[in-house]
Amino acid sequence: MRLQALLQEIDYKILRGTPDIEISAVVYDSRKLTKDCLFICIEGTKFDGHTFAAEAVEKGAKALLVSRAVELPKECDVTVIEVPDTRYAMAFISAAWFGHPAKKLKVIGITGTKGKTTTTYLVKSILENAGFRVGLIGTIETVIGDVHIHAENTTPESYLLQEDFAKMAEAGLDAVVMEVSSQALKLHRTQGFVFDYGIFTNLEPDHIAPGEHESFEEYRACKGLLFRQCLVGIVNGDDAHTEELLRGHTCELETYGMGEACMLRAENPELVHTPGELGVNFHVTGLMDFDAHVSAPGRFSVYNALCAIAICRHFKVGTEDIQGALRQAKVKGRIERVKISDRFTLLIDYAHNAMALESLLSTLKEYEPGRLVCLFGCGGNRSKQRRFEMGEVSGRLADFTVITSDNPRFEEPRDIIEDIKIGIGKTEGKFVEICDRREAIAYVISHAREGDLIVLAGKGHEDYQEIKGIKYPMDERVIIEELLAGGLEHI
């Protein structure tokens, strides 16, 4: 493709050479340099592509995209293009390189602190139940037809995102529903196209740390960028931060929620607790009118379902298709029930910080279990404050806590457990500590009582445990299956 064609939608300055040249590839990773490629110099947290400019030229790059001066070999035939921000420019260049595939799909982007993953799967389930072919991009995986690809980031880098769109369009998909992280918006990964629908679930303080966001205000502002890049915005009308987050929006707006002012509303939520499930019945009113049931517990499950309904309404999906899909939809590692016995209930959930754990345990307590049992650990090489807070939350809300290991990374698991105990020590909560997670899972199953509600928190969809830089296989579903096959006694 001609370089000039790739630059059509961005402002640039030619520092040397000419853009009227043929490019063989677009590359932003110096390890993937090829002859006659365009090398985009990206400045990251650990590496700066500008420092590899000379190497790129020596390996055959025909053009460089830069945002500052670079050192080059004395005699070289290379075109150098300067732009204000190479990440921003890369999104548009990538879209052009793959032929603007987003224009061939209906693109749904979901942002918010919680609920993104669950809502993407609900939307996919409802639309496919109605006959649409739907791709998915999110925290757990990318799904293109029958192909499932493990996710490295919630939202891929712009080049990879456009490549995924191109594969989806080529596979004949109708739509894609994707999670849009605040980091992705901040780093321009989703530039280069317009979302048909931009969705906001909720907002709470999160991801405020070095390398992420400097403040809650910046975090909120980054989330709000989605609503300057979509045609229709569908937002939680009950969230306290919605009005500020939408400041400067350029899209049409719709609201969903439980408040009377919301355009699509849920009324009369009723908890459902049977040996087979934890769920909620509710009535949808406003823009639609029907009874619904979602096979996941709590108020936030109603919000997730209502959000999915609000989206799928635009695809003219019928009531029966919506009702059927909500009953059947399941998300790996998100309040995921693992059937062991009708006498107690065991769930797997990704809750890995105090905010998520408090929301989860508070929701489960509403179902009035015989005991609420929480098994969890904390990741190594992360803030100790998270450990104190999670310990305090579990001690306060759970009837019994089993403290174990999560991803210790380069820390000693027992040191992490000692930090968690500081937090739980602030409460009167009962607990045991079992460092080996497999042994801890065996313990909660073998000691389960009639009516117990047991949650394995923190790992969720993850199928590994990271220790000293190595990811060892660890899937809690497999562990449970092996324990039961091995004759583990349970009530």
Disulfide bonds with the S-S distance in Angstrom:
none
